[in-house]
């Protein structure tokens, strides 16, 4: 009786391995067809082209940071203390501002207002310090909040380093508008000067 069970188990294991072998051969045949390989190379070239454009990479990073700010704010609302609700409201506003700068072309009058009152968003060091402060603000008692706050803070540190490296131009969302207003509204610090 035991002998019949072991033979049956060997037969089923053998048929399963044979099935896996046939599946892997057909999958390799499908992946090795020229049209499929050509399509993969075209997609990879498009991805490489996009990643070689720093403006696109900065836009993606800023969108992820804005989403992390808003997600951190949502986690702040979960704890229902007065301070966490206030922090959540600020984090939503800051995240919406970052997402708005990246996703929408603001009219020139709104850009001038934003540049006048939040000129720090138009330089790497200003945005870096802003990201660090918001990252510290949303860091809380949850592992999720630590993760989102740390991610935002690390991007902020990277932006501060980029100010001094001078290898990349400012992305389009960080280029200051042509504004002839008060001298006080211009960024205080720029390493490129």
N, C-alpha and C positions, 0 to 999 in steps of 0.2 A: 504494500500500500504506500509506504513511504517512497519506495522506488518510483512508482507511477507519478507521484506528486513532483519529485525532483525532475523527472523527464519532462513533465508538462511545463514546469517552470523554465527549464532550459529551452524548450521549443518556443515558448512565448517570448523569452528574452531574445532568442535568435531571430524571431520574426520582427520584434521591435527594433533590433539593431539593423536588420535588413531594411525596414521601413525608413529608419533614419538615414541610412546610406543612400537609398533611392531619392529621398527628399533633398539631401545635400547635393547630390549630383544634378538634379533638376534645377535647384536654386542657383548653383554655380553656372549652369548653362544659361539661365535667364540673365544672370548678372554679367556674363561675358559676351553677350550679344553686342555688336558694335553700336546700335542705336541707343541702347541703355547706357553704355559707357560714354558715348558722346554727350548724352543728356547730363550725366553726372559731371563731366568736365565743364560743360557750359555753366551749370549751376555753381560749381566751385570757382570758376573764373569770375562770375558775377559777384560772389561773396568776397573774393579777394579784392576785386575792384572797389567794392563798398568799404571794406575794412582799410583799404589804403588811403581813403579820404578822411583826414582827421576831423573835418566838420561833421561828417556822418557819425563817426565814433563818439564825438563829444555830445552830439544830439541824443544818441542812444543812452549814453551814460547819464545825462541830465534828466531824461525821461524816466529812467530807472530810479534815480535819486528822488525825483518828485513823487513817483509812485510809492517808494519806500517811506517817504515822509507821511503820505496820506495813510498808508497801511499802519505805520506806527501810531498815528493819531487814532485810528480805529481801535487799536489795542489799548490805547490810553483810555478810551471811553468805557472799556469793559469794567474797569475797577471802580467806577462811580464815586470817586472822591472829588471834592471840589477842585483841588489842584490838578488832578489828572484830566478833568474835563476842560479846564482852562488851557492846559498844555496841549490837549487834543485839538482844541479850536485853533490855537496858533499854528500847530503843525499842519492842519488842513489848509489854512490860509497860505502858509509858506510853500507847501507842496503844490497847491493850485497855482501860485505865482510862478514857480519853476516850470510846471507843465504848460502854463499859458505862454511863457516866453519861448518854449521849445515848439509847441504845436500850432501856434497862431501867429500870423503876421499882424502885430499891433499897429493901429493907425499912428501916424507920426505925432499927433498931439498926446496920445497915451504914452508913447515911448518917451517923449520929452518930460512928462510928469513922473514917470517911473525913474528916468535918469536923474531928475532933480532930487527926488526923495529917497531913492535906493540906488545911487550910482555905484555902490559896491558890487552890484550884480553884473557889472560890465567890465570886470577884470578878473583874472585868475585868482589873485590873492584875496580880493573881496569876496568872491563867490566861495573860495575855499574856507575862509574864516566863517562865513555864513553857514556853510554845510557843517562845519565842525560844531558850531553853536547849536544848530538844530539837531544834530546827531546826539549831542549831550542832553539836549532838552527832551528828546523822545526816549532816551535810555531810561528804563524803569525796572520794575521788579520781576519782569517776565523774561524768559530766555528769548522769546520772539522780539521783545523790545530791545534787548541787548544786541541781537543780530542786526535789526534794522538801524539802530543808532550807530553801531560800529561801522556798518557798511557806508552810511552817509558820512561819518567822520573820516573814514579812510579815503573816500573820494575827495573830501575837503583837503586833507593833507596832500594828496596827489596834485590837486589844483594849485596849492601854494608852491609846491616844488616846480610845477610847470611855469609859474610866473618867473622863476629865476633861471630856468633852462633856456628860455627864448628860442626853442626849436619849432614851436607851433604858433601859427597865427591864431588870433581870437576867432572862435566859431561865429557864424552869422548872428546867432542869438545873443552874443556877448559884445558885439560891435556897438559902441556908443552911437546914438543918433547925432545928427548935426544939430547941436543945441548951443545957442548963443546966450544962455541965461546967466544966472549968477555964477561967480567963480567958486562959491561954496559948494555948488552941486557937482563939481568935477571930482573924479576919484582922487583920493588923497595920495595914494601910493601907486606907482607903476614902475617896475624894475627896468622896463625898456626905455625909460627917459634918460 
